[in-house]
Amino acid sequence: CSTNSARIKPRRDNGRIRIVLRHIVAACAALMVIASSAAQSETYPSRPIRVIIPYSAGSGADITARQTMAKLSEFLGQNIVVENRPGTSAIVGTDAVAKATPDGYTLLFGVTQHAINPTLQPKLPYDTLKDFAPVARVTSQPLYMGVNTAVPGNTVAEVIDHIKANPGKYNYASTGTGTSIHLAGAYFNWKAGLQMAHIPYTNASQTLVDLGRGDVQVLFYTHSPLLPQVQMGRVKILGSTGDKRSSWAPDVPTMEEAGMRGFVMPAWHAVFAPAKTPPEIVKVLETTLAKVAQDPDYRKTIEPTGTDIYYAGSKELGAFIESEIARFGEILKQSGTKIP
């Protein structure tokens, strides 16, 4: 009996030791995660950050992104590499960020298309809400209703009356099916009860040239690129899709002021990170972008391009994206806009 008792006792001790060791290992692992997270937040960013723009170089989004990232880089004290990844209505570049490591070193410079695609593109390779962590919204960019000067009328209402009296004669252009520029035109066409055809382009410069020549008659676009055609007397700007008049174009009424109630559809730019990016890293970016928005030099750089600074933090941006998806979904439904 004594021999058997001696054999059993060590086994019980070993069991207790194993349990204690498991607890120690688990505690150490938890401490390592906490320490790693704390160290990461203290040192971030410790190497260059990559920001993906899902549009081509030279586009409006590209210009705004580079201006914004230059100032963000200055405040963070770290290089930021801007990478253009255009393709398939911004899906290619956006998907690359959705699948990137969530460490704060790959970010998305998203635009209005980000909230349009969930409805327009039913088979997205990512989930717009679940696969991204909102960081901050940085701008609001109203679109302007440019009309070829050969179209009679000097107000939005007068142009609507003329086009309505000539069904099938006029068209509206865009820089691509499903863009915010397309949706602004489609919404205008539907809300005013017009019968204009949609003419999509892939080259923004050619779109503006053709608007000036009268090959297309109506285009909702950003302010600065329209100005050369305006100065040559080929295009007139009649309204803005912003919620208020811009300080740099105070003579242009909003579409609501022009009589189109509910027509508020500015483009916007915002920064997103992959989902599961540590909240402390998101916070660093969020607070630094708030400083960027307050910087007077940044304002002097961004506003001449026809863009208003509009800062919103991560929580507000998240709610905004949800509301934009719902809003654009309704606009797409009402206007009957679909991918051909």
N, C-alpha and C positions, 0 to 999 in steps of 0.2 A: 504493500500500500504506500509506504513512504517513498518508494522509487517512482511509482506512478504519479504521486503528488508532486514530486520534484520536476517531472517532465511537463506537467500541465502548467505550472506557475510561470515559466519563462514565456510560454505561448501567450498567456494573458498579458504579461508585461509588454510583449512585442506588439500586441493589438493596441494597447494604450499608446505606445510610442508612435505607431503608424498614424493614429488619430491626431495626436498632437502635431506630428510633422505635417500632416495635411493642412491643419489650421495655420501653421506657421507659413507654409508655402503660399496658401491663399492670401494671407495677410500681406506677405511680401509682394505678391503680384499686384494686389490692390494699391499698395504704397508706390510701386514702380509706375503704375498707370497715372496716379495722382502727380507724382514727381515729374513724369514725362510731360504731362499736360501742362503743369505749371511752368516747366522749363521752356516748353514750346511757346507759350503765351508771352514769356519774358523775352525770348530771343527773336520772335517773329517780327519781321521777315529777316532771315539770316542769309538768304540767297535770292537771286533774281526771281521775279514773279512773271508768269506768262499770262497775258490777257488775250483771249480769242475773240475776234470780231467776226461774226458769221456773214460778213459782206466784203466786197472787193475793196482794194486800196483806192483811195480817192473818193469813195462814196461819202454821203453825209454822215453816216454812222462812223465811218473810219476817221473822218476829220475830227468829229466831236470826241471820239475815244482817245485819239492821240493827244488832243489838247488836255483832256481830263487826266489821262495817265501820266503825262509829263509833270503836272502839278502834284499828283498823288505820289509819284516817285520822289519828288523833291521833299515832301513832308515825311515820307517813310524812311528816307535815306537809303533807298535800295533801288537797283535797276528794275525797270518793268519792260518786258519784251512784248510788243504788240504783234500778234499773228493774225493775218487774214485767212479765214477758212470759209469762203463763200460756197454756195451750192444748195439747190433744192429748197428755195424759200427760207434760207437761214438754218435749215435742219442739220446740215453737215457739221457746221461749226458748233452749234448748240449741243448736238449729240456727243461731240468730242469732250466737252466740258462735263456733261452728265456722267460720262464714264471715266473721268479723270480721278486720280487719287485725291481724296478730300483733305488736303493738308494746307490749303490756302495759297498754294503756288500755281494753281491753274484757275483762272476766273473767266467769266463770260461778260462781255459788254453787250447786253441785250437791248433790243429796241421793241417797238410796238408789235412787230411780227410775232414776238414771243407769246403774246396773248391772243393772237389771231389764229395761229396754227392749230391749237387744240380742236377748234371747230372745223377749220378748213381742211386740215390734214388728219383724217381719222385714224391713220395707222402710223403715228409717230413712234420712233424707236425709243422714246423716253417719255416719262410722265412730267409734264410741265410744272406741276405743283409738288410732287413727291421727290423728284430727282434733283431739286435745286434748293439751295439756302439763299433767301433774299438777303442782300447786303445793304444796298441803298439806291434810291432813285436819285439821279443827278440833274436831269433837265426836263423841260417841257418845250416842245418845238411845234408851234402852230403851223398848220398848212394854210396856204393862201390860194384863193380861187383865181387862177389866171385865165383870162378869156381873150381869144384873138380879137383884135380891134375891128375886124370886119363884121363881127356879130353886133347887131344894133343893141343899144342899151348901155347906160352908165351906172346902173345899180343891179344888184342881184335880182330884184323883183322884175326889172325891165327885161333882163336877159331871159329869165324864166318865161315871161309872157311871150317873147319872140320865139323861143325854141318850141314852146308848147303849140304855137300857131303854125309851126313848120315841122310836124312829126316826121322822123326818119331822116331829116336833112343834116343834123349835127351829131357829133360824137364827143366822147370824153376819153382822154388818154390816161395811162398809168405807166409806171416803170416796172410792172410785172403783176400778174394775177395773184391776188391774195395779199398784196402789200397794203399798208395803211393808206397810201396814195390811191390805190384802186378802190378800197372800201369807202374813202371819202367821196370819190366820184360816184360810186354805186349808190351810196346813201343819198347823195344829192339828187341823182337821177330818179330814185324811188320816191323820196320825200316830196319832190316838186312835181311828181306825176308826169315825168318826161319820157320820151322814147329815144334816148340817145344810145348809140352802140358803144361798146367798150373796145378801145384799141390798146392792147398791151404792148409795151416795148421792153427790150432787154438792155437798151443803152439810154441812160438818162440824158446825155448830151443831145442825142438825136431827137428825143422826145421834145426837148425845149426848142430845138430848131424847127421841128415840124409844127409846133404850136405857133411859133412866130410866122411861119409861112402860111398857116391856115389849113394845113393838111388835117390837123385835129383842132377842135375849137375850145375845149375846156380842159383844164388840168389843175388839180389840187397839188401844190408842191411847196417846198420851203421857200422862204422869202428871197434870200440872197441869189440863188441861181436864176430866179425869174427877172431880176432887175435889168440885166443887159437887154433882154427883149423888150422890157418896159421902156428903157431909155431910148431904144431905137424906134419907139412908137408902134411896135407890132403887137404888144400885149398890154392889157389893162388888168390891174389887180382890184377886185371888187369886194372881197370878204376874207375873213380869217376864221379858222376852226377853233381858235383858242377860247377860253372861258372869259377872257377880257382882252382889251386892246393892248398890244405890246408897246413899250416905251419907245422902241426904235421904229415903230410904224403906227404912230398915234392916229393918223388920218384914215386908216383902214378899219371899217366896222367889223365886228364879229358877225358870223353867220346868223346868230340869234338876233343881234341888233338889226340885221338886214331882213328879218321877218321869218327866219327858219328856226322856230322854237325847238330846242333839244339838240341842235346841230353843234355839239361840242366834241371835237375829235382831234386833239393835238397829238402829234407823235411824241415819244418820250424815249429816254435812254436810262438804263439802270445796270447795276453791277450785281452779278449772281455768283455764288460758289457752288461746287457740287454738294449734294445732300450729305449730311454727317460731318461736314467741316466743323471742327471744334468751335463752340460758341465764343470762346475767348478770342479766337482768330477773327471770326466774323466781327466781333466788337472792335478790334483794332482797326479793321478796314472801314467799318461804319463810322467811327468817330473821326478817323482821318479824312474821309470823304466829306464829313461835315465841315472840317477846317478848309478843305478845298473850296467848298461852296461859298465860304465867307471871304475868300481871298480876293482882294480888289484887282490884282493882276489877272487872275483867272476870269473874272467878270469882263475885263477889257478885251480878253482874248476871245471869249465864247460868244458874247452878244453880237458882235459885228457879223457873225455867220447866220443871224436870224434865229438864235436859240436863247431861250430864257433859262436861267438857273432855277431849278426846282429841286430842293433837297428833301428827301423823306427817308427816315431810318428803316431798318430791316422789318420791324413789326408792321409799320404803315405800308411799306412796299409789298409785303406778303398779302395784306388785305386788299391792296390796290390791284394786284395781279388777278386775284380771284374775281374781283368786280369787273375788271377789263375783259376777262375770258367770257363772263356772262354777257357783258354788254356787246362785245363783238359777235358773240354767238347769235344774239337777237338781230343785230344789223345784217349779218349774213343771211339769216332766215327771212327777214323782211324784204331784203333786196334781191333774194334768189341767187346770190353769188355762189358759184361752185367752181371747183377745179375742172377745166375742160377734159 
